[in-house]
Amino acid sequence: PRSGASPLPSPTGVDGLATPAPRSVVGSQAARTPRLGSPGARSDAPSSRRGPRIAHRGFLGSPPRSAHRGPSGREQDEDFVDAAEDGNFIYGTDINEITVVRGFLKFLDEFRLPETEGPRSFYIQQLHRLWEECTQKERGIKFPISADHVNTFAPALYQQMVNFPTEVIPIFDRELWSLSVRLLNAEPEALGVCQVQVHTLLAKDSRIMRSMNPNDIEKLMSLKGIVIRVSDLMPDMLAAVFRCTTEDCKNEVSVPLSHWAIEEPTRCELCGATHSFQVVHNDSSFADKQLLKLQEPPELVPDGETPQNVAICVYDDLVDSVRPGDRIEVTGIYKAVPVRPNTNMRQCSSVYRTFVDAISIVAEKKGRVDTPADEHEFEQGKPPRLADQPDLDPEHIPEDEIRWNKKVRELATQKDADGNLEIMRKLVQSFAPSIYEEDEVKKGLLCQLFGGTPKAAGVTSKGRCRPEINTLLCGDPSTAKSQLLQYAFKLAPRGVYTSGKGSSAVGLTASINKDPTTGDLVLESGALVLSDRGVCCIDEFDKMDDSARAILHEAMEQQTVSVAKAGIVCSLNARCSILASANPKESSYDMKQSVVENIHLPKNLMSRFDFIWLMLDKRNKDMDSRLATHLVSMYSVAGMKKHREPPIDAELFRRYISFARRWVFPQISDPAAEALVKGYLDLRNQGTTKGTITATPRILETLVRISESLAKMELREEVTEADVVEAIRLLQTATYAAATDPETGLVDFDQFTVGKSRKQREREREIATMLQEILAERLSSGDPYTSIDGVKQIMNERFGERKEQLATDAEFMSALRDCEQQGLCRRQGKTIEAR
């Protein structure tokens, strides 16, 4: 038998029906409706009783008996009533099949929502709509039903569905198919299976992973979590074809799946040979199967505990519907199957392996922002225009989404008394309202959440211009860096929040694990891959190991992570924004040193950040007074009464960002392009000498991204000159303030590339030149040996004569090491030999 075989014996069929019963693996398309009309079935049954001719899985020996209806489908005959009075219960349960059929059909015929229009009920309208949209009716439909609606209409039916889903849901499938045949006046063979996909269970039937126990086995439940691994597609055999190996026979027999097992025929009916059958894989029928690994979301993990995992088994249309990093809510049946310690023996372990058999998967959207449109939409042609109102199309957008989209459009058009759009001000005030001021930093983080416009990759270059914006927050402690990180993380479409010290290179990219089912080596996604098309928040960025930080060079610019481990060579997508926070080396930020000297970070990594915000704790009496008043008002009674709500409530704020990411794709206008070129040249020529670098081509790309994100905030499809001016101002407020040389007060981007300003490099060259002159003089005098202190004293005397700053110990020793590497001298203890 297969894994998952029931230890219970199956009962005999009812009235000679040779049809297996409801499926064990509920998620399978073929399993959802029992196949009637097979050999041995009653020939006088009406056509509406027959199911589609397709293989299936089964738990019981036979399906619940289909009720004989009249032409209208609502009148039961005398046998039907007698069966209900006699208590025709499903084997092993206290469920009366006739009662379930009556309740389900009544629910479909009579349930209506307040906005339901017309004589038809809500679900009858949905059934007609789904069949009209279905182009291949022989493949069937997936019919979503809200469990909340079932509980509102018939609480008893809801309890039966939750307690006995393996028996009740296949009845729903069968009756829905029969109803479809009658409503469409179609031939039974022309309609495929109808699968009921139950979703939105009540709160009491929603479980967290650590609270699942043996009492929940074989019951319907819902789970929330983050997908951390998706297996490859696996074929799941539904019916096997066996061929007799006798030379003159070649008889073929088809055996369907029953009770999780396919029994091989032992005797050929044609030639009489025994044990002569061999399976023919190419003629057998299979269904798609996939395994998911679901992890508890961080907000549901108790203090001091590690996240729990659960295996999810999905079939057919649910295959490849999610990817690692997605937050989903799974509705399914909790199952337990025995495990064989040794595959060559039939004995099973007393400890069962559990998994959830998925019926429906819903993306968890509440409190999150939707992901933007894929780039393939831009490769096919121009992106959708907001003026064409694609977000208000009732054929593709649900009514609830259309209502929210109308609110978003209305919010974006609101103006103040002077006639200017005020959406930008409202967004800044609504982002982290508990944090005092820091409006510029908030606007920069909003730019990161909105992002730029995705560009289609070139056909010849195969390159990609990233629309994601990377941000680094650095500065003094207690300046709300981590709070801003948390708020951005909660709004991000996808993402992972991690700490620098607790992150390794493998944890950020991908790890190699052995698949428990197949035993093959598989890649398990790390933080950067799980954050694809989202935000990866890294706290304590300065404390990250060098090996882990080296991974970020490729991810922050090429947006990929290359892996070559255990024979697996691949490049994984990591199209995410990096939002990091770092503290200075000496705890407090030293204004006399550059940002590279304050923060222990690789120099070339700093240039990959679009925004570098310095969050300093400035000592100002008036500022401190206002900040203290703001903090105290958050906790005092009087302050709570005076507290004002943000201009945009939390849910509308999330919807606004989601709308902009999905539907708004600003393009750069000609005046904006000219302003970008002029602004870049002005930034490029800020230096006093040609040797000072004040802007790089990456700065120009940063300006393009920021300008596009500012246009997105106002739902505009064109980047204006004002957006470019504001982008340059934000960049100067953030990154250019961090790139200012504390000694000269001028911008010097060499700090981000070589870690030292131009003046520091000139000072080092001057000391090295003077040291070489002193060594050359010693060598020409005939006495190459001298002491280190003597050389340093001579050097400082010459600097004193020039009235220049004396060489420090660090500067002198650095120059001495350079001379040793060049072979100009050799050091022995405190003695130097000139060469």
C-alpha positions in Angstrom: 0.0 0.0 0.0 0.9 3.6 -0.4 2.0 5.9 2.3 -1.2 7.1 3.9 -2.9 3.7 3.6 -5.8 3.5 6.1 -5.4 0.9 8.8 -9.2 0.4 8.7 -10.8 -2.3 6.6 -13.1 -1.0 3.9 -16.8 -2.0 3.8 -18.4 -3.6 0.9 -20.2 -1.7 -1.8 -23.8 -0.5 -1.6 -26.3 -2.0 -4.1 -23.5 -3.5 -6.1 -21.9 -0.1 -6.9 -18.3 -0.8 -7.8 -17.3 2.8 -7.2 -14.7 3.6 -4.6 -15.6 6.3 -2.2 -14.4 9.9 -1.5 -10.8 10.5 -1.9 -8.2 10.3 0.7 -6.0 13.0 -0.8 -8.6 15.8 -1.1 -6.5 18.2 -3.1 -6.5 16.0 -6.2 -8.6 16.9 -9.2 -9.4 13.3 -10.0 -10.2 12.5 -6.5 -12.8 15.0 -5.8 -15.8 13.3 -7.5 -16.3 9.5 -7.2 -16.5 7.8 -10.6 -19.9 6.2 -11.2 -21.1 4.3 -14.1 -18.3 1.8 -13.8 -18.8 -1.9 -14.4 -21.4 -3.3 -12.0 -23.2 0.0 -11.6 -27.0 0.1 -11.9 -28.1 0.6 -15.4 -31.5 2.2 -14.5 -29.9 5.1 -12.8 -30.7 8.5 -14.3 -28.0 10.4 -16.1 -27.6 13.0 -13.4 -26.4 10.4 -11.0 -23.4 9.4 -13.1 -20.1 11.1 -12.4 -17.3 11.9 -14.8 -15.3 8.9 -16.0 -12.1 9.6 -14.2 -9.9 7.8 -11.6 -10.0 8.9 -8.0 -8.7 8.1 -4.5 -10.9 6.6 -1.8 -11.2 6.2 1.9 -14.3 4.0 2.1 -15.2 0.9 0.2 -18.0 2.7 -1.7 -19.3 6.2 -2.2 -22.4 7.6 -0.5 -25.4 6.6 -2.5 -26.6 9.3 -4.9 -30.2 10.4 -4.3 -32.8 9.8 -7.1 -34.4 13.1 -7.9 -37.2 14.2 -10.1 -36.8 16.5 -13.1 -36.5 19.6 -11.0 -33.8 18.1 -8.8 -35.6 19.1 -5.6 -38.1 16.4 -5.1 -37.1 13.2 -3.4 -38.8 9.9 -4.3 -40.1 7.4 -1.8 -36.9 5.5 -1.6 -35.0 8.7 -0.8 -37.4 9.5 2.1 -37.4 6.0 3.4 -33.6 6.0 3.4 -33.6 9.2 5.5 -36.1 7.7 7.9 -34.2 4.5 8.2 -30.9 6.4 9.0 -28.8 5.8 5.9 -25.5 6.8 7.6 -22.1 6.8 6.1 -20.0 4.0 7.4 -17.9 4.9 10.4 -19.6 8.2 11.0 -22.8 9.7 12.4 -23.5 11.6 9.1 -26.8 10.9 7.2 -26.0 11.3 3.6 -29.5 12.4 2.7 -29.4 15.2 5.3 -26.1 16.4 3.9 -27.4 16.4 0.4 -30.5 18.3 1.4 -28.6 20.9 3.4 -26.0 21.5 0.7 -28.6 21.9 -2.1 -30.7 24.2 0.0 -27.6 26.3 0.8 -26.7 26.6 -2.9 -30.4 27.5 -3.9 -31.2 30.0 -1.1 -28.0 31.6 0.2 -27.9 35.3 -0.7 -25.6 38.2 0.2 -27.0 41.7 0.8 -25.6 42.8 -2.6 -26.9 39.8 -4.5 -29.2 40.9 -7.3 -31.6 38.9 -9.4 -33.7 35.8 -8.7 -30.8 33.5 -8.5 -28.9 32.9 -5.3 -25.3 34.0 -4.9 -23.7 30.6 -5.5 -25.9 29.7 -8.4 -24.7 32.9 -10.1 -21.1 32.0 -9.3 -21.7 28.5 -10.8 -23.1 29.9 -14.0 -20.2 32.4 -14.2 -17.5 29.8 -13.7 -18.9 27.4 -16.4 -19.2 30.4 -18.8 -15.6 31.3 -18.2 -14.4 27.7 -18.6 -13.2 27.1 -22.1 -12.6 23.3 -21.6 -15.6 22.0 -19.8 -14.3 18.5 -19.8 -11.5 19.5 -17.4 -14.0 20.7 -14.8 -14.0 23.7 -12.5 -12.9 24.7 -9.1 -15.8 26.1 -7.0 -14.8 28.2 -4.0 -17.2 28.2 -1.1 -16.8 30.3 2.1 -17.1 28.2 5.2 -18.3 31.4 7.0 -21.3 31.5 4.6 -22.1 27.8 5.3 -22.0 28.4 9.1 -24.3 31.4 8.7 -26.9 29.5 6.7 -26.6 26.0 8.3 -24.4 25.6 11.4 -25.1 21.9 11.6 -23.8 21.4 8.0 -20.7 23.4 8.9 -19.9 21.2 11.9 -20.3 18.0 9.7 -18.0 19.5 7.1 -15.3 20.3 9.7 -15.5 17.1 11.6 -15.8 14.7 8.7 -14.3 16.5 5.6 -13.1 13.2 4.0 -16.8 12.1 3.7 -18.7 15.3 3.4 -16.7 17.3 0.8 -16.8 14.5 -1.8 -20.6 14.6 -1.4 -20.4 18.4 -2.2 -18.3 17.6 -5.2 -20.8 15.0 -6.5 -23.9 17.1 -5.9 -22.3 20.2 -7.5 -21.5 18.2 -10.6 -25.0 16.8 -10.8 -26.5 20.3 -10.3 -24.2 21.6 -13.1 -25.5 18.8 -15.5 -29.1 19.8 -14.8 -28.6 23.6 -15.0 -26.6 23.4 -18.2 -28.7 20.6 -19.8 -25.4 19.1 -20.8 -24.3 15.5 -21.4 -22.6 14.0 -18.3 -19.6 13.1 -20.4 -19.1 16.7 -21.5 -18.6 18.1 -18.0 -15.5 17.4 -15.9 -15.2 17.1 -12.2 -16.4 19.9 -9.9 -14.1 20.5 -7.0 -15.4 22.4 -4.0 -12.6 24.6 -2.5 -13.6 25.5 1.1 -11.9 28.6 2.6 -12.4 31.1 5.4 -13.1 28.8 8.3 -14.2 30.2 11.6 -11.6 31.4 14.1 -12.2 28.4 16.4 -11.2 26.1 13.5 -8.0 28.0 12.7 -4.9 26.5 14.2 -1.4 27.5 14.9 1.2 24.8 14.2 2.3 24.2 17.8 -1.3 23.7 19.0 -2.2 20.9 16.5 -2.7 17.6 18.4 -4.0 14.1 17.6 -7.6 15.2 18.2 -7.4 17.3 15.0 -6.5 14.4 12.7 -9.0 13.9 9.9 -10.6 17.2 10.6 -10.7 20.4 8.5 -8.6 23.3 9.7 -6.8 26.4 8.4 -3.2 27.3 9.0 -1.2 30.5 8.4 2.5 30.5 7.7 5.4 31.4 5.4 6.4 29.0 2.6 10.0 28.2 3.0 10.4 25.3 0.5 8.6 24.1 -2.6 9.4 20.6 -3.9 9.6 19.6 -7.6 6.5 18.4 -9.3 5.9 14.7 -8.7 3.6 12.4 -10.7 0.9 10.7 -8.5 -0.5 7.6 -10.1 -4.3 7.4 -10.3 -4.7 4.3 -12.6 -2.2 1.8 -13.7 -2.2 -0.2 -16.9 -0.8 -3.8 -16.7 0.2 -5.8 -19.7 0.5 -9.6 -19.8 4.1 -10.6 -20.6 3.1 -13.9 -22.3 4.3 -14.0 -25.8 1.0 -14.6 -27.6 -1.3 -12.8 -25.1 -0.4 -9.1 -24.4 -3.6 -8.6 -22.6 -3.9 -5.1 -21.0 -5.9 -4.4 -17.7 -6.5 -1.0 -16.2 -6.6 -0.9 -12.4 -7.7 2.3 -10.6 -6.3 3.5 -7.3 -8.3 2.3 -4.4 -7.5 2.7 -0.7 -4.2 4.4 -1.5 -3.0 1.2 -3.3 -3.1 -0.3 -6.8 -3.4 -4.0 -6.7 -1.5 -5.9 -9.4 -3.6 -8.6 -11.1 -2.4 -12.0 -10.2 -4.0 -14.0 -13.0 -4.6 -13.2 -16.7 -8.2 -13.8 -17.7 -7.3 -14.2 -21.3 -4.5 -16.7 -21.2 -4.7 -18.0 -17.6 -1.1 -17.2 -16.7 -0.3 -16.2 -13.2 1.9 -13.4 -12.0 2.6 -12.4 -15.6 1.6 -8.8 -15.6 4.0 -5.8 -16.0 3.0 -2.2 -15.5 3.0 0.1 -18.5 3.9 3.5 -17.3 3.3 5.4 -20.5 -0.4 4.3 -20.6 -1.1 4.9 -17.0 -2.7 8.1 -15.7 -1.1 10.4 -13.3 -2.0 13.6 -11.4 0.3 16.5 -10.4 1.6 16.5 -6.8 3.8 18.8 -4.8 5.0 19.1 -1.2 5.3 22.5 0.6 7.1 23.3 3.8 5.2 25.9 5.8 6.8 27.7 8.8 5.1 29.7 11.5 5.0 33.4 11.0 7.3 35.3 13.3 4.5 37.2 15.1 2.9 33.9 16.2 6.1 32.3 17.7 6.0 32.5 21.5 8.9 34.0 23.4 11.9 31.8 23.6 10.5 29.3 21.1 11.7 28.3 17.6 9.3 28.3 14.7 7.5 25.1 13.9 7.2 23.5 10.4 4.4 21.5 8.8 4.3 19.6 5.5 1.6 20.6 3.1 0.5 18.3 0.2 -1.0 20.0 -2.8 -2.5 18.6 -6.0 -3.5 19.7 -9.5 -4.3 23.4 -9.8 -2.7 24.2 -6.5 0.7 23.0 -7.8 3.1 25.8 -8.4 0.5 28.3 -7.1 2.9 29.6 -4.4 6.7 30.2 -4.1 9.1 30.4 -1.2 8.6 33.5 0.9 4.8 33.8 0.3 2.6 34.3 3.3 -0.4 32.0 2.8 -3.4 30.6 4.6 -4.0 26.9 3.9 -7.3 25.2 4.4 -7.0 21.4 4.4 -7.4 18.1 6.3 -4.9 17.2 8.9 -3.7 13.6 8.3 -1.4 11.1 9.9 0.3 8.3 8.0 2.5 5.4 9.2 6.2 5.4 8.4 8.2 2.2 7.5 11.6 2.2 9.3 12.8 -0.2 6.6 11.4 0.1 3.1 12.0 -3.7 2.5 9.7 -4.7 5.4 6.0 -4.3 5.8 6.2 -3.3 9.5 5.4 0.3 10.3 6.6 2.5 13.1 4.2 3.4 16.0 5.1 7.1 15.5 3.0 8.5 12.6 4.1 11.3 10.2 1.6 14.1 9.9 0.9 16.5 7.1 -2.0 18.8 5.8 -3.8 17.8 2.7 -4.6 21.2 1.1 -8.0 21.9 -0.3 -7.5 25.6 -0.9 -4.7 28.2 -0.6 -5.3 31.9 -0.1 -2.6 34.6 -0.1 -2.5 36.4 3.2 -3.1 40.0 2.1 -4.3 41.7 5.3 -1.7 44.0 6.6 0.6 43.4 3.6 1.3 45.1 0.3 0.8 43.2 -2.9 3.8 42.5 -5.1 4.3 44.6 -8.3 3.7 43.4 -11.8 6.1 40.9 -13.3 8.7 42.2 -15.8 7.4 39.9 -18.5 4.4 42.2 -18.8 6.8 44.9 -20.0 8.6 42.6 -22.4 5.3 41.8 -24.2 4.6 45.5 -24.8 3.9 48.8 -23.1 2.8 48.7 -19.4 -0.9 49.2 -18.6 -1.9 52.9 -18.4 -3.8 54.1 -15.4 -6.0 56.3 -17.6 -7.5 53.1 -19.2 -8.7 52.1 -15.7 -7.5 48.5 -15.8 -8.0 48.4 -12.0 -11.7 49.0 -12.4 -12.4 46.2 -14.8 -15.1 44.0 -13.3 -14.2 41.0 -15.5 -10.8 40.6 -13.9 -11.0 42.5 -10.6 -13.3 41.5 -7.7 -15.9 44.0 -6.5 -14.2 44.4 -3.1 -10.9 45.4 -4.8 -12.7 47.8 -7.1 -14.2 49.6 -4.1 -10.7 50.0 -2.6 -9.3 51.1 -5.9 -11.9 53.9 -6.1 -11.0 55.1 -2.6 -7.3 55.1 -3.6 -8.0 57.2 -6.7 -10.1 59.6 -4.7 -7.4 60.0 -2.1 -4.7 60.8 -4.6 -6.8 63.7 -6.1 -7.4 65.5 -2.8 -6.0 69.1 -2.8 -5.3 71.7 -0.1 -6.6 75.3 0.0 -3.9 76.4 -2.4 -4.8 73.8 -5.0 -1.8 71.6 -4.4 -1.9 67.8 -4.0 -1.6 66.9 -0.4 -1.1 63.1 -0.7 2.7 63.4 -0.2 2.2 65.2 3.1 -0.4 62.7 4.3 1.7 59.7 3.4 4.7 61.0 5.4 2.5 61.8 8.4 0.9 58.4 8.3 4.2 56.5 8.0 5.3 55.5 11.6 3.3 58.3 13.3 4.6 57.3 16.7 8.2 58.4 15.7 8.8 62.1 16.2 9.8 64.1 13.1 12.5 62.5 10.9 10.2 63.4 7.9 13.0 63.3 5.4 14.0 59.7 6.5 10.3 58.7 6.3 10.0 60.1 2.8 13.2 58.1 1.8 11.7 54.9 3.2 8.4 55.6 1.3 10.5 55.9 -1.9 11.9 52.4 -1.1 8.4 50.9 -0.5 7.0 52.4 -3.7 10.1 51.6 -5.8 10.9 52.6 -9.3 9.5 51.4 -12.6 10.6 47.9 -13.7 12.5 47.9 -17.0 12.4 45.0 -19.5 15.7 43.2 -19.8 17.5 43.7 -23.1 17.4 40.9 -25.6 21.1 41.1 -26.4 22.6 42.3 -23.1 20.5 40.0 -20.9 21.0 42.7 -18.3 18.5 44.2 -15.8 18.2 47.7 -14.5 17.0 47.3 -10.9 14.0 49.4 -9.8 14.6 48.5 -6.1 16.1 51.2 -3.8 18.6 50.2 -1.1 18.7 52.2 2.1 21.2 52.3 5.1 20.3 54.0 8.4 23.3 54.7 10.5 23.9 57.0 13.5 23.6 57.3 17.2 21.7 54.8 19.4 18.1 55.6 20.4 17.3 57.4 17.2 14.5 55.0 16.2 16.4 53.1 13.5 15.1 49.7 14.4 11.5 51.0 14.8 11.6 52.4 11.3 12.9 49.0 10.1 10.0 47.2 11.8 7.4 49.5 10.3 8.7 49.2 6.8 8.9 45.4 7.2 5.3 45.2 8.2 4.3 47.0 5.1 6.6 45.2 2.7 4.9 42.7 0.2 7.4 40.0 1.1 10.4 40.1 3.2 12.5 38.7 6.0 13.7 40.5 9.1 17.1 39.4 10.4 20.0 40.5 12.5 23.5 41.0 11.3 25.2 38.9 13.9 22.8 36.0 13.6 23.0 35.8 9.8 25.4 33.6 7.9 26.3 33.4 4.3 24.3 30.2 3.9 21.3 31.7 5.8 21.2 34.7 3.4 21.5 32.7 0.1 20.5 29.0 0.1 21.4 25.9 2.1 21.6 22.3 0.9 19.3 19.8 2.6 18.2 16.3 1.9 14.6 15.9 0.8 12.9 13.6 3.4 10.6 12.1 0.7 13.0 11.5 -2.2 16.3 11.6 -0.4 17.7 14.0 -3.0 19.8 17.0 -2.2 17.7 20.2 -2.6 18.2 23.9 -2.2 16.4 25.6 0.6 16.0 29.4 0.1 17.7 31.9 2.4 16.6 35.3 3.5 17.6 37.2 0.3 15.8 34.6 -2.0 12.7 34.6 0.3 12.6 38.4 0.1 12.4 38.3 -3.8 10.3 41.3 -4.9 10.1 42.5 -1.3 12.3 44.0 1.4 15.1 42.3 3.3 15.5 44.1 6.6 18.9 43.6 8.3 19.4 45.1 11.8 22.9 45.5 13.3 24.3 45.5 9.8 27.8 46.5 11.0 28.1 43.4 13.2 27.6 41.0 10.2 30.5 38.6 9.4 32.6 39.5 6.4 31.7 36.2 4.6 28.0 37.0 4.9 28.5 40.6 3.8 30.4 39.5 0.7 27.2 37.8 -0.5 25.4 41.2 -0.6 27.7 42.6 -3.4 26.0 40.6 -6.1 22.5 40.7 -4.6 22.5 44.5 -4.2 23.4 45.3 -7.8 22.8 42.2 -10.0 19.8 41.1 -8.0 20.8 37.5 -8.1 22.5 35.0 -5.8 24.8 32.4 -7.5 25.2 29.1 -5.8 27.6 26.2 -6.6 27.3 23.6 -3.9 27.1 19.8 -3.8 26.9 19.6 -7.6 24.0 22.1 -7.8 25.0 25.2 -9.9 22.4 27.8 -10.3 21.6 31.5 -10.1 18.6 32.4 -7.8 16.6 35.6 -8.1 17.0 38.0 -5.2 15.2 41.1 -6.6 14.8 42.7 -3.2 15.5 46.0 -1.6 18.0 46.0 1.3 17.0 48.1 4.3 19.8 48.0 6.9 20.7 49.8 10.1 24.1 50.1 11.6 25.6 51.7 14.7 29.0 53.5 14.9 32.1 51.6 16.1 32.4 53.7 19.2 28.7 53.7 19.9 28.4 57.4 19.4 28.8 59.0 15.9 32.0 61.0 15.7 31.5 64.1 13.4 35.2 64.5 13.0 35.5 61.2 11.1 33.9 60.1 7.8 31.0 57.7 7.7 33.3 54.9 6.5 35.6 55.4 9.6 32.6 55.5 11.9 31.0 52.3 10.6 32.8 49.1 10.2 31.7 48.3 6.7 33.4 47.4 3.4 34.1 50.5 1.4 32.7 49.2 -2.0 29.5 48.0 -0.3 28.6 51.5 0.8 28.4 52.7 -2.8 25.6 50.2 -3.5 23.2 52.0 -1.2 21.0 54.6 -2.8 20.2 56.3 0.5 22.6 56.6 3.4 20.8 58.4 6.2 22.7 59.8 9.2 20.4 59.8 12.2 22.3 61.8 14.8 21.3 62.6 18.3 21.8 66.4 18.2 21.8 68.3 21.5 19.3 71.1 21.3 17.2 72.3 24.2 14.1 73.2 22.1 14.3 70.0 20.1 14.7 67.8 23.3 11.7 69.5 24.9 9.4 68.8 22.0 10.7 65.2 21.7 10.1 64.6 25.4 6.6 66.1 25.3 5.8 63.8 22.3 7.0 60.7 24.1 5.2 61.4 27.3 2.0 62.2 25.5 2.0 58.7 24.1 1.6 57.2 27.7 -0.2 59.9 29.7 -4.0 60.2 30.0 -4.1 63.8 28.9 -1.8 63.1 26.0 -4.0 60.2 24.8 -7.0 62.5 24.7 -5.0 65.0 22.5 -3.7 62.3 20.3 -4.6 62.8 16.7 -5.1 59.9 14.3 -2.9 59.9 11.2 -4.5 61.3 8.0 -4.6 57.9 6.3 -5.8 54.9 8.3 -3.5 51.8 8.2 -5.6 49.6 5.8 -6.0 52.4 3.3 -2.3 53.2 3.6 -1.4 49.7 2.7 -3.9 49.6 -0.2 -2.5 52.8 -1.6 1.1 51.5 -1.7 -0.2 48.2 -3.2 -2.2 50.1 -5.9 0.8 52.2 -6.9 3.1 49.2 -7.1 0.6 47.2 -9.2 -0.9 49.8 -11.6 1.4 52.9 -11.8 4.5 52.8 -14.0 5.8 56.4 -14.5 7.8 57.2 -17.6 10.5 59.9 -17.7 9.4 63.0 -19.8 11.8 65.0 -21.9 12.0 67.9 -19.4 12.7 65.5 -16.6 15.4 63.8 -18.7 17.1 67.1 -19.3 16.8 68.0 -15.6 18.4 64.6 -14.7 21.4 65.2 -17.0 21.9 68.8 -15.7 21.5 67.7 -12.1 24.0 64.9 -12.5 26.6 67.2 -14.2 26.1 69.7 -11.4 26.7 67.0 -8.8 29.7 65.7 -10.8 31.4 69.1 -10.8 31.1 69.9 -7.1 34.7 69.0 -6.4 37.4 71.7 -6.2 39.9 69.6 -8.2 39.7 67.0 -10.9 40.9 64.3 -8.5 37.8 64.6 -6.3 34.9 62.4 -7.3 31.6 63.9 -6.3 29.2 61.7 -8.3 29.3 58.3 -10.1 27.0 56.7 -12.8 25.3 54.9 -9.9 24.2 58.2 -8.6 22.4 58.9 -11.9 20.6 55.6 -11.7 19.6 56.4 -8.1 18.1 59.7 -9.2 16.1 57.9 -11.9 14.7 55.4 -9.3 13.9 58.1 -6.7 12.2 60.3 -9.3 10.0 57.5 -10.5 9.0 56.6 -6.9 8.0 60.2 -6.2 5.8 60.2 -9.2 4.2 56.9 -8.0 3.3 58.5 -4.7 1.0 60.9 -6.5 -0.2 58.2 -9.0 1.2 60.0 -11.9 2.3 58.2 -15.1 4.9 60.8 -16.0 8.0 61.9 -14.1 8.2 65.7 -14.0 11.0 68.2 -13.5 9.8 68.8 -10.0 10.3 65.1 -9.2 13.9 65.3 -10.3 14.5 68.4 -8.2 13.0 66.7 -5.2 15.0 63.6 -5.8 18.3 65.6 -6.0 17.3 67.4 -2.7 16.6 64.0 -1.0 19.9 62.6 -2.2 21.9 65.6 -1.0 20.1 65.4 2.4 21.0 61.8 2.8 23.9 60.3 0.9 25.7 63.6 0.2 25.6 64.5 3.9 27.2 61.2 4.7 29.8 61.6 1.9 31.0 65.0 3.2 34.7 65.0 4.2 34.8 66.2 7.8 38.2 67.9 7.3 37.4 69.9 4.2 33.6 70.0 4.4 33.4 69.0 0.7 31.7 66.0 -0.9 34.1 63.2 -1.7 32.7 59.8 -3.0 36.2 58.3 -2.8 35.3 57.4 0.8 32.8 54.9 -0.5 35.2 53.4 -3.1 38.6 53.3 -1.4 37.6 54.2 2.2 39.6 57.4 2.3 39.1 61.0 1.2 41.3 62.7 -1.4 43.0 64.8 1.3 43.8 61.7 3.3 45.3 60.0 0.3 47.5 63.1 -0.5 48.7 63.1 3.1 49.7 59.4 2.9 51.6 60.0 -0.3 53.4 63.0 1.2 54.6 60.9 4.3 55.6 58.0 2.1 57.6 60.3 -0.2 59.4 61.9 2.7 60.2 58.5 4.2 61.7 57.3 0.9 63.9 60.5 0.8 65.2 59.9 4.3 66.1 56.2 3.5 67.8 57.2 0.3 69.9 59.8 2.2 71.0 57.1 4.7 71.9 54.7 1.9 74.0 57.3 0.1 75.9 58.2 3.3 77.3 54.7 3.6 75.5 53.8 6.9 72.2 52.1 5.9 71.3 51.3 9.5 69.2 53.6 11.7 66.5 53.5 14.3 62.8 53.8 13.8 62.5 56.6 16.3 65.4 58.5 14.6 63.7 58.4 11.2 60.4 59.5 12.7 62.2 62.4 14.5 63.8 63.6 11.2 60.5 63.4 9.5 58.7 65.5 12.1 61.5 68.1 12.1 61.0 68.6 8.4 57.2 68.8 8.8 57.8 71.4 11.6 60.0 73.5 9.3 57.2 73.5 6.7 54.7 74.4 9.5 52.6 71.3 8.6 50.9 68.7 10.8 53.3 66.2 12.4 53.0 62.5 11.4 51.2 60.4 13.8 52.3 56.9 14.9 49.7 55.2 12.7 50.6 57.3 9.6 54.3 56.6 10.0 53.9 52.9 10.6 51.6 52.6 7.5 54.2 54.4 5.3 56.9 52.1 6.8 55.0 49.0 5.9 54.5 50.2 2.3 58.2 50.8 2.0 58.9 47.3 3.2 56.5 45.8 0.7 58.3 47.7 -2.1 61.7 46.4 -0.9 63.1 49.9 0.0 64.0 48.9 3.6 64.0 46.0 6.0 63.0 46.3 9.6 64.7 44.3 12.4 63.1 45.1 15.8 63.6 48.9 16.2 66.3 49.1 13.6 65.8 49.9 9.9 68.1 48.9 7.1 67.8 51.0 4.0 68.2 49.2 0.6 
